[in-house]
């Protein structure tokens, strides 16, 4: 697999479309950090790293409204393996005027765009979620 983060976002998107309660995928540190940010921002219910047949498995519990509509309206991978996108602290985008979340991989770890602006650090713009 050439882009595991795009695979994570696609599995979450497909799970929401198919009305699943959770999705499972192979775990990595970056995917776990992205799942942590999605949980902290309220886009997914929870996440857990579990032992799998080979390696570890990341289980992401999806979140829906009371009328069973997905909380996540859209997700987009910004920095791709063929074209990386780096931003400085001043260039970190605001997604839908602050209603969405930018996920940035910085030298201080993976954080939201809001936290990166506050800490005055830039990095690789991994994804946008709204």
N, C-alpha and C positions, 0 to 999 in steps of 0.2 A: 504494500500500500504506500502510495507516495504522499498522501496528505491526511494524516490521522485526525486533525482538527476538523477538516471538512467532513470527514466520516462521522465524527461526533455530532456535528450540527445537523447533518442529513438524517442520522438515525433519530435524533430528537424530533426533527420536523416530520419525518415519516410516522413516528410513534404518535404524535399529536393528530396527524391526519387520520390514522387508523384507530384513534380513540383508545390507545393502550394506556394502562396504568403506569407502566415503567418500561425502560429500554435497558438492554445490557450490551456492553462492548468491552473490548480489551482495555485494560487500565494502563495509564502512563501518568507521570507526574504532571505534565502540562494539561492533560485532559481532566485530571482530578482538580487542578486549580481552576480551570474554566468552569467545571461543575460547581465548585465552591462559590465562585462569583455569581453564577446563575441562581444558586440557592440564597445567597445573601441579598441579592437584588429582588428576590421574590418571583423569579420566572419559573423555577421548578420547586417541587415540594422538598425533596431531599436527595442525597446521593450517598452511596456507600461503596467502599472497596472491599470485595469479597474474594476469597480464594477460588480459583477456577480449575478446570482440568489441566490447563497449561498456563502458568503465570497467574495473574490476578484479573478479576472482572470488575468493571465499574458499572454499578446499577444506579440509574437516574430515575427517580420517581417524578412523573410529570404532574403538572398542576393545571387544573381547570377551574372555570367559574362555576357558580351554582347552577347555571343553565347548561353546563357541560361544554362550554366553549373554551378553547385553549387560551391560556394567559399570554403565551408568546404569539405575537402577530407576525413577526418576521425575524429571520436570522440571516446574516450574510458574512461569508468569509472574506476578509479584506486583503490581508497579506497572504499570498499563495506561494508555493514552492518555486514557481517559475518567475514570479515577480513579487519580491518582498516589498513591504511598505513600512517605512520608518517615519516617525514623526517626532518633532521636538516637543518640549513641554508647552510651548505657545501654540503649536499646531494640532494638539489633541482635539478631535472634533466633538461637538455636542450633537448627540443623536436626537432628532426631532425636538430641538430646543430643551433638552434635558429630560425628556420623557423616556428616552431609550438609554442604552448603556453601550459604551465602547469598552472593549477588553484589550488591554495593553500589556505586553510582556516587557518589563523594564529590568534594569540591573538590580532593582530592589524586589523583584518578584513580579508575579502576575497580579494586576490590579485594574480597577475600573478607570475609565477616562477621567472621572471626577477626582478620584484619589491621586492619579498621576499629575493632574494640573495642580492640585493642592501641594503635593510633594515636590513640584517643580522638576519632574523627571520625564523624559521621553522614552521611546522604545519602539518595538514592533507592534503595529496596530493589527491585532490578531483577528477580531471579529466585531460586528455590530449586532445588537439585539434590541428589538422594540416590541 
